[in-house]
Amino acid sequence: MAPVTATFVFFLGVLLTALAINTTRRRMHFGRNLDGPAKESIRRASRAHGNSLEHGLVFTLLLFFAELQGVDAGWLQALAGVFLLARLSYAYGYYKKPVSTPMRIGAGITYVLELVLLNLLGVALFL
């Protein structure tokens, strides 16, 4: 019924699960006695996961409804693929440091893709 969205959800699920496992791995590695760098490492891992989950949910809903409204599957596939790359860039950059070039690029591309998808959905709904 919505094969583009289903495929996207699969890959997003892989990404989110990997980010969650990384957060847990860091928590287990550092244990209970957390110094400043350990807390920062866990916080970065947690935020990379949480931010990707937040944007992933919004993007998934927009993608799903755009697909149901008949937006071209090629466009949706391209947007979904770039979104996943943007989230990888964001997570990688955030692990390096909270304000890094890859993080900014990933965040910026994410916002652009959300706006493009909103526009495609709006056109499909109202024109």
C-alpha positions as CSV (number, residue, x, y, z in Angstrom):
1,M,0.0,0.0,0.0
2,A,2.9,2.4,0.8
3,P,6.1,0.6,-0.4
4,V,8.3,3.7,-0.4
5,T,7.3,4.6,3.2
6,A,7.7,0.9,4.3
7,T,11.2,0.7,2.8
8,F,12.1,4.0,4.5
9,V,10.8,2.9,7.8
10,F,12.9,-0.3,7.6
11,F,16.1,1.7,7.0
12,L,15.2,4.4,9.6
13,G,14.6,1.5,12.0
14,V,18.0,0.2,11.4
15,L,19.6,3.6,11.9
16,L,17.6,4.3,15.1
17,T,18.4,0.9,16.5
18,A,22.1,1.3,15.9
19,L,22.0,4.7,17.5
20,A,20.1,3.3,20.5
21,I,22.6,0.4,20.9
22,N,25.5,2.9,20.8
23,T,23.9,4.9,23.6
24,T,23.5,1.7,25.7
25,R,27.0,0.6,24.9
26,R,28.4,3.9,26.1
27,R,26.3,3.7,29.3
28,M,27.6,0.2,30.0
29,H,31.2,1.1,29.2
30,F,31.3,4.0,31.6
31,G,29.2,2.5,34.4
32,R,27.9,4.5,37.3
33,N,31.0,6.6,38.2
34,L,30.7,9.2,35.5
35,D,33.2,12.0,35.1
36,G,32.7,15.0,32.8
37,P,33.9,13.4,29.6
38,A,31.9,10.2,30.2
39,K,28.7,12.1,30.8
40,E,29.3,14.2,27.7
41,S,29.9,11.0,25.6
42,I,26.6,9.5,26.8
43,R,24.8,12.8,26.3
44,R,26.0,13.1,22.8
45,A,25.0,9.5,21.9
46,S,21.6,10.0,23.5
47,R,20.9,13.3,21.7
48,A,22.0,11.9,18.3
49,H,19.5,9.1,18.8
50,G,16.8,11.3,20.2
51,N,17.1,14.0,17.5
52,S,17.0,11.4,14.8
53,L,14.0,9.8,16.3
54,E,12.2,13.2,16.5
55,H,12.9,14.2,12.9
56,G,12.4,10.6,11.7
57,L,8.8,10.5,13.0
58,V,7.9,13.8,11.4
59,F,9.5,12.8,8.1
60,T,7.8,9.4,8.1
61,L,4.4,10.9,8.6
62,L,5.0,13.4,5.8
63,L,6.4,10.7,3.5
64,F,3.5,8.4,4.2
65,F,0.8,10.9,3.5
66,A,2.6,12.2,0.4
67,E,2.8,8.7,-0.9
68,L,-1.0,8.2,-0.2
69,Q,-1.7,11.4,-2.1
70,G,0.1,10.1,-5.1
71,V,3.3,12.1,-5.0
72,D,5.8,10.7,-7.5
73,A,7.6,7.6,-6.0
74,G,10.9,8.6,-7.5
75,W,10.9,11.9,-5.7
76,L,9.9,10.3,-2.4
77,Q,12.6,7.7,-2.7
78,A,15.2,10.3,-3.4
79,L,14.1,12.5,-0.5
80,A,14.0,9.4,1.9
81,G,17.5,8.4,0.8
82,V,19.0,11.8,1.3
83,F,17.2,12.1,4.7
84,L,18.9,9.0,5.9
85,L,22.3,10.3,4.8
86,A,21.6,13.6,6.5
87,R,20.8,11.8,9.7
88,L,24.0,9.8,9.5
89,S,25.9,13.1,8.9
90,Y,24.2,14.7,11.9
91,A,24.9,11.7,14.2
92,Y,28.5,11.5,13.1
93,G,29.0,15.2,13.6
94,Y,27.3,15.3,16.9
95,Y,29.5,12.4,18.2
96,K,32.6,14.5,17.2
97,K,31.4,17.6,19.0
98,P,28.0,19.2,19.4
99,V,28.6,22.0,16.9
100,S,30.5,20.5,14.0
101,T,30.4,20.9,10.2
102,P,28.9,17.4,9.6
103,M,26.3,18.0,12.3
104,R,25.3,21.3,10.8
105,I,25.1,19.9,7.3
106,G,23.0,17.0,8.5
107,A,20.6,19.3,10.4
108,G,20.4,21.8,7.5
109,I,19.6,19.1,4.9
110,T,17.0,17.6,7.3
111,Y,15.2,20.9,7.5
112,V,15.3,21.4,3.8
113,L,14.0,17.9,3.1
114,E,11.1,18.4,5.6
115,L,10.2,21.7,3.9
116,V,10.4,20.1,0.4
117,L,8.2,17.2,1.5
118,L,5.7,19.6,3.1
119,N,5.5,21.5,-0.1
120,L,5.0,18.3,-2.2
121,L,2.3,17.2,0.2
122,G,0.6,20.6,0.1
123,V,0.6,20.7,-3.7
124,A,-0.9,17.2,-3.8
125,L,-3.6,18.1,-1.2
126,F,-4.6,21.5,-2.4
127,L,-3.8,21.8,-6.1
